Amino acid sequence: MVEKFTTGDFILINGVLQTKHSLFKRYRFEFKSQNLWKKRMVKPLTGFLQATLNLTMVHASNEEALKVTCGSLVLARKVLYSLISHDLPEFFENNMASFMGASMIYSHTTLPAGPEMTRIRGLEHLKSQVFENIEIYPQKYDDEFSSYMAEFMKEIWELLVVTGK
């Protein structure tokens, strides 16, 4: 399934991500499982997240493209959450700066509001998933996350102020 990430076909990719999410989410509530990491999902998922982030920036003015890429990023972030729910894979720990930097980009991204709110909903759903993922780090991986804590607290506060009621 992982090889499908390189196809560029987001319908196929979203299907793969939805399947992975359905399979992996059960591990969030069970004992630690090396099966998640043995599937060699970590490195391809990281590459996919970065490539899709780049596509999101390139197509920021294309509402249809944003719906697809934001949807893919939400699914990928859900898979990521499952992967880090019990332990921090070594690859994630070694590439923490990349993950945190991408997370900050997602949280900073704003799009102009149009008559249709679908673009905003997709982005807000992505931001929500990013912060859900970030929430696990200080709870379980405080040592690895401590240098990012102040920046994310500031970002969350600013997002809350901008969002209002």
Stockholm file with secondary structure:
# STOCKHOLM 1.0

chainA/1-165         MVEKFTTGDFILINGVLQTKHSLFKRYRFEFKSQNLWKKRMVKPLTGFLQATLNLTMVHASNEEALKVTCGSLVLARKVLYSLISHDLPEFFENNMASFMGASMIYSHTTLPAGPEMTRIRGLEHLKSQVFENIEIYPQKYDDEFSSYMAEFMKEIWELLVVTGK
#=GR chainA/1-165 SS CGGGGGSCCHHHHHHHHHHHHHHHGGGGGSSCCTHHHHTTCHHHHHHHHHHHHHHHHHTTTCHHHHHHHHHHHHHHHHHHHHHHSSCCCHHHHHTHHHHHHHHHHHHHCCCCCCSSCHHHHHHHHHHHHHHHHHHHHHHHCHHHHHHHHHHHHHHHHHHHHHHCC
#=GC SS_cons         CGGGGGSCCHHHHHHHHHHHHHHHGGGGGSSCCTHHHHTTCHHHHHHHHHHHHHHHHHTTTCHHHHHHHHHHHHHHHHHHHHHHSSCCCHHHHHTHHHHHHHHHHHHHCCCCCCSSCHHHHHHHHHHHHHHHHHHHHHHHCHHHHHHHHHHHHHHHHHHHHHHCC
//
